Amino acid sequence: MIMYIEEKYMKRACLSACPNWFDEGTGLSSAMCKKLEPVRYEKAREVLRDGSVRENEFAIPVEHSIMVHVNGREVMEISCTGQYLAELVLGRLLTAGIIESADEVESICISESGEAGEVNLREPGGLRHSAVSLAELENGVKSCRVPEERSGPRGVMGEGLRLSPVEPMKWEKEWVFALADRLAEGMPLHQETFAVHSCFLSMRGEILFTCEDIGRHNAFDKVIGYALRNQVDLGQCIVYSSGRIPVDMAVKAIRAGVPILAAKAVPTYEAVRLAKEYGLTLVCSARRDMMRVCAL
C-alpha cells in the first residue's frame, strides 16, 4: 500500500505499515493537495511591441523538490511538479536501474508534505548488483543522464550499461496519431503555463494515463511508475512524450521494456543509434498529420 504519512512519523510507519503497496492506497490528503499546488500566479509588466505597457497576472509552474531514501540511504533529490509523486519515485527506480521489476519493492511512502520519499526494497543485498548503485547516486548521479564513466569511450552509447534488447510489438500508425491528437487538444498545465512537458501511456490505441511535469524525464518516469503500480504490461505499450528524445530517454524506455517510444519532438543521433541497437521502435516528429519512424 502506498501511504502518505506525516513526515515526522514517516520512516517508522513506512517500515511497518506498508507490506503490500500494490493494494489501493489512501491517496493524497486534501491538505497535501493544497500544499502541492502545481501552478501559482504572479503579476508582471507586459511590454508590447508598440511600446505600451500593461500589468497582468500570469500562471507559472511551481517547482517541487522531493528527497528519496532507499533502504534508509539518501540517494537522490528530484525537482519536479508535485503530482503523482509515488509514481515518479517508482518509475525512477526502474529507469535508473536501481530495480529491474516492481517485485523488488516492499513499500514506498511519501511524506504528507511531499518533500520526502522512503523506499524499502525486499532484498537490500541486491543493490550491489543494480545497474546503477546507490553509491553512484549518492556521488552525484541524481539526474537521468547516463554517467560518463559508464557510457563507454564514445560517450553515450550503451556500453557498460546493463541493457537488454526490447521485444518488438506490432503496432498501428493510428495509435500514434491518436496520441498526437490528444496532445494537440491540450493538457491543463501546459495550456495555463506553456512551461511543462506531457507524457502519455497507451495500449492498443487506448490511452491509459496522462501526466505533466516541468521535466520530460520526470513525466516519463511517472508514466512508468503508473504502469508498474497498476500492473500494466509495458511490453504492450506505447509511451508518447512532448519533448525531444536524447539518449538518456532512450535508455529509460529500454530499461522499462517499452517497445515503442514516440515523441512530438526529434531524437538525437545517439538516441537513434541506441534504439536501433536494442530494438526500440523510435517514432519522432509525431504530429497530427505525419510522423517519422527513426528506428525499427
C-alpha positions as CSV (number, residue, x, y, z in Angstrom):
1,M,0.0,0.0,0.0
2,I,1.4,3.4,-0.9
3,M,0.7,5.6,2.1
4,Y,1.0,9.3,2.6
5,I,2.2,9.8,6.2
6,E,3.1,12.8,8.2
7,E,6.8,13.4,7.7
8,K,7.9,13.1,11.4
9,Y,6.3,9.6,11.5
10,M,7.2,8.6,8.0
11,K,10.2,6.2,8.5
12,R,8.7,4.2,11.3
13,A,5.3,3.9,9.7
14,C,6.8,3.0,6.3
15,L,8.9,0.2,7.7
16,S,6.0,-1.5,9.4
17,A,2.7,-0.4,7.8
18,C,3.3,-1.0,4.0
19,P,3.7,-4.7,3.5
20,N,1.9,-4.7,0.2
21,W,1.9,-1.4,-1.6
22,F,0.1,-2.8,-4.7
23,D,-3.1,-2.6,-2.8
24,E,-5.2,0.6,-3.4
25,G,-3.5,3.4,-1.5
26,T,-5.2,6.1,0.6
27,G,-4.4,8.7,-2.0
28,L,-3.4,12.3,-1.4
29,S,-5.0,14.0,1.5
30,S,-6.7,17.3,0.8
31,A,-4.1,19.0,3.0
32,M,-1.3,17.7,0.8
33,C,-3.1,18.7,-2.4
34,K,-3.3,22.2,-1.1
35,K,0.4,22.3,-0.3
36,L,1.4,20.9,-3.7
37,E,-0.3,23.3,-6.0
38,P,1.3,22.9,-9.4
39,V,0.7,26.4,-10.5
40,R,0.8,29.8,-8.9
41,Y,0.1,33.3,-10.2
42,E,2.3,36.3,-10.3
43,K,1.9,39.9,-11.6
44,A,4.2,41.2,-14.3
45,R,4.5,44.1,-16.6
46,E,3.9,43.2,-20.2
47,V,5.7,45.3,-22.8
48,L,4.1,45.3,-26.2
49,R,5.8,45.9,-29.5
50,D,4.1,49.2,-29.9
51,G,5.7,50.4,-26.7
52,S,2.7,50.2,-24.5
53,V,3.0,48.7,-21.0
54,R,0.3,46.9,-19.0
55,E,0.2,44.9,-15.8
56,N,-1.2,41.4,-15.9
57,E,-1.3,38.3,-13.9
58,F,0.1,35.1,-15.4
59,A,0.5,31.4,-14.4
60,I,3.8,29.9,-13.6
61,P,4.6,26.3,-12.7
62,V,5.7,25.5,-9.1
63,E,9.0,23.6,-8.8
64,H,8.7,21.0,-6.1
65,S,11.6,19.0,-4.6
66,I,11.5,15.5,-3.1
67,M,14.4,13.7,-1.4
68,V,14.3,10.0,-2.0
69,H,15.7,7.5,0.5
70,V,16.2,3.8,-0.4
71,N,16.6,1.4,2.5
72,G,17.4,4.3,4.7
73,R,20.0,5.9,2.5
74,E,19.6,9.3,0.8
75,V,20.1,8.7,-2.9
76,M,18.5,11.4,-5.0
77,E,16.7,14.7,-5.0
78,I,14.2,15.2,-7.7
79,S,12.9,18.6,-8.8
80,C,9.5,18.1,-10.3
81,T,5.9,19.1,-10.5
82,G,4.2,17.9,-7.3
83,Q,1.8,15.4,-8.8
84,Y,1.9,11.6,-8.9
85,L,5.0,11.6,-6.6
86,A,4.7,7.9,-5.7
87,E,4.6,7.0,-9.4
88,L,7.6,9.3,-10.1
89,V,9.7,7.6,-7.4
90,L,8.7,4.1,-8.5
91,G,9.3,4.8,-12.2
92,R,12.7,6.5,-11.4
93,L,13.8,3.4,-9.5
94,L,13.3,1.3,-12.6
95,T,14.6,3.7,-15.3
96,A,17.7,4.5,-13.2
97,G,18.5,0.8,-12.9
98,I,18.1,0.5,-9.2
99,I,15.4,-2.1,-9.6
100,E,14.6,-4.4,-12.5
101,S,10.9,-5.1,-11.6
102,A,8.3,-3.9,-9.2
103,D,8.5,-7.2,-7.3
104,E,11.7,-5.9,-5.7
105,V,9.8,-3.1,-3.9
106,E,8.5,-3.7,-0.4
107,S,7.0,-0.3,0.1
108,I,7.0,3.3,-1.0
109,C,5.9,6.0,1.4
110,I,5.6,9.7,0.6
111,S,5.5,12.3,3.4
112,E,2.5,14.4,3.8
113,S,4.5,17.5,2.7
114,G,5.6,15.6,-0.4
115,E,9.2,16.5,0.4
116,A,10.5,13.0,1.3
117,G,10.0,9.6,-0.1
118,E,11.0,6.4,1.7
119,V,11.6,3.2,-0.4
120,N,12.2,-0.2,1.1
121,L,13.4,-2.9,-1.2
122,R,12.8,-6.6,-0.4
123,E,16.4,-7.7,-0.9
124,P,18.8,-5.0,0.4
125,G,21.8,-7.0,-0.8
126,G,20.5,-6.9,-4.3
127,L,21.5,-3.3,-4.6
128,R,25.1,-4.4,-5.1
129,H,24.0,-5.8,-8.4
130,S,22.0,-2.8,-9.7
131,A,22.8,-1.3,-13.0
132,V,23.2,2.0,-11.1
133,S,24.3,1.5,-7.5
134,L,23.2,3.7,-4.5
135,A,26.8,4.7,-4.1
136,E,26.8,6.2,-7.6
137,L,23.6,8.0,-7.0
138,E,25.0,9.4,-3.7
139,N,28.1,10.6,-5.5
140,G,26.1,12.7,-7.9
141,V,24.2,10.7,-10.4
142,K,21.0,12.4,-9.4
143,S,19.5,13.2,-12.8
144,C,18.5,10.9,-15.6
145,R,21.8,11.3,-17.5
146,V,23.9,8.3,-18.3
147,P,27.1,8.6,-16.1
148,E,30.1,9.4,-18.3
149,E,32.3,6.8,-16.8
150,R,29.7,4.1,-17.6
151,S,28.8,5.1,-21.1
152,G,31.9,3.8,-23.0
153,P,34.7,5.5,-24.9
154,R,32.3,7.1,-27.4
155,G,30.4,8.9,-24.7
156,V,26.7,7.9,-24.7
157,M,26.2,4.5,-26.3
158,G,25.1,1.5,-24.3
159,E,28.5,0.2,-23.3
160,G,28.8,-0.6,-19.6
161,L,25.0,-0.4,-19.1
162,R,23.0,-3.5,-18.3
163,L,20.5,-3.2,-21.0
164,S,18.6,-6.0,-22.7
165,P,17.0,-5.8,-26.2
166,V,13.4,-4.8,-26.3
167,E,10.8,-7.3,-27.5
168,P,9.2,-5.9,-30.7
169,M,5.5,-5.3,-30.9
170,K,3.1,-4.9,-33.9
171,W,1.5,-1.5,-33.9
172,E,-0.8,0.6,-36.0
173,K,0.0,4.1,-37.1
174,E,-3.4,5.3,-35.9
175,W,-2.4,4.5,-32.3
176,V,0.4,7.1,-32.6
177,F,-1.8,9.6,-34.4
178,A,-4.4,9.3,-31.6
179,L,-1.7,10.3,-29.1
180,A,-0.7,13.2,-31.2
181,D,-4.3,14.3,-31.4
182,R,-4.6,14.1,-27.7
183,L,-1.6,16.3,-27.2
184,A,-2.9,18.8,-29.7
185,E,-6.1,19.0,-27.8
186,G,-4.1,20.5,-24.9
187,M,-3.1,19.5,-21.4
188,P,-4.3,21.6,-18.5
189,L,-0.9,22.7,-17.0
190,H,0.6,23.4,-20.4
191,Q,-2.4,25.4,-21.6
192,E,-2.1,27.5,-18.5
193,T,1.7,28.0,-18.3
194,F,3.3,26.8,-21.6
195,A,6.1,25.6,-19.4
196,V,5.7,21.8,-18.8
197,H,6.0,18.6,-20.7
198,S,3.4,15.9,-21.2
199,C,3.7,12.1,-21.4
200,F,1.0,9.5,-22.3
201,L,0.7,5.8,-21.8
202,S,-1.2,3.9,-24.4
203,M,-2.1,0.2,-25.1
204,R,-3.6,-0.9,-28.4
205,G,-4.9,2.6,-29.1
206,E,-6.4,3.2,-25.7
207,I,-4.8,6.0,-23.6
208,L,-4.4,4.6,-20.1
209,F,-2.7,7.5,-18.3
210,T,-1.6,11.1,-18.9
211,C,0.6,13.4,-16.8
212,E,2.6,16.6,-16.9
213,D,5.8,17.8,-15.3
214,I,8.4,20.6,-15.5
215,G,10.8,17.9,-16.7
216,R,10.3,15.5,-19.6
217,H,12.3,12.8,-17.8
218,N,10.0,13.1,-14.7
219,A,6.9,12.9,-16.9
220,F,8.2,9.7,-18.5
221,D,9.0,8.2,-15.1
222,K,5.5,9.0,-13.8
223,V,4.1,7.0,-16.7
224,I,6.3,4.1,-16.0
225,G,5.5,4.2,-12.3
226,Y,1.8,4.3,-13.1
227,A,2.2,1.2,-15.2
228,L,4.1,-0.7,-12.5
229,R,1.7,0.3,-9.8
230,N,-1.3,-0.8,-11.8
231,Q,0.4,-4.0,-13.2
232,V,0.2,-2.8,-16.8
233,D,2.3,-4.8,-19.2
234,L,4.8,-2.2,-20.5
235,G,5.8,-4.6,-23.2
236,Q,2.5,-4.0,-24.9
237,C,2.5,-0.2,-24.6
238,I,3.5,2.9,-26.4
239,V,4.9,5.9,-24.5
240,Y,4.4,9.3,-26.1
241,S,6.4,12.3,-24.9
242,S,6.0,16.0,-25.8
243,G,9.8,16.5,-25.5
244,R,12.9,15.6,-27.5
245,I,14.5,12.2,-27.1
246,P,18.1,12.3,-26.2
247,V,20.0,9.1,-25.4
248,D,19.1,9.0,-21.7
249,M,15.4,8.9,-22.6
250,A,16.0,6.0,-24.9
251,V,17.9,4.2,-22.1
252,K,14.8,4.8,-19.9
253,A,12.5,3.2,-22.4
254,I,14.8,0.2,-23.0
255,R,15.2,-0.4,-19.3
256,A,11.4,-0.3,-18.8
257,G,10.9,-2.7,-21.7
258,V,8.8,-0.3,-23.7
259,P,8.8,-1.4,-27.3
260,I,7.7,1.9,-28.9
261,L,8.7,5.4,-27.8
262,A,7.0,8.2,-29.7
263,A,7.5,11.9,-29.4
264,K,6.3,15.2,-30.8
265,A,9.9,16.4,-31.0
266,V,13.1,14.9,-32.5
267,P,15.7,12.5,-31.2
268,T,19.4,12.9,-31.1
269,Y,21.7,10.9,-33.4
270,E,23.0,8.9,-30.4
271,A,19.4,8.0,-29.3
272,V,18.6,6.7,-32.8
273,R,21.7,4.6,-32.8
274,L,21.0,3.2,-29.4
275,A,17.3,2.5,-30.3
276,K,18.4,0.5,-33.4
277,E,21.0,-1.5,-31.4
278,Y,18.4,-2.6,-28.7
279,G,15.3,-3.0,-30.9
280,L,13.5,0.1,-29.6
281,T,11.0,1.5,-32.1
282,L,11.5,5.3,-32.1
283,V,8.8,7.4,-33.7
284,C,9.5,11.1,-33.7
285,S,8.1,14.3,-35.1
286,A,4.8,12.5,-34.4
287,R,2.1,15.1,-35.0
288,R,-1.5,15.0,-36.3
289,D,-0.6,14.9,-40.0
290,M,2.8,12.9,-40.1
291,M,5.4,11.0,-38.2
292,R,8.9,9.9,-38.7
293,V,9.9,6.3,-37.8
294,C,13.6,6.8,-36.9
295,A,14.3,3.3,-35.7
296,L,12.6,-0.1,-36.0
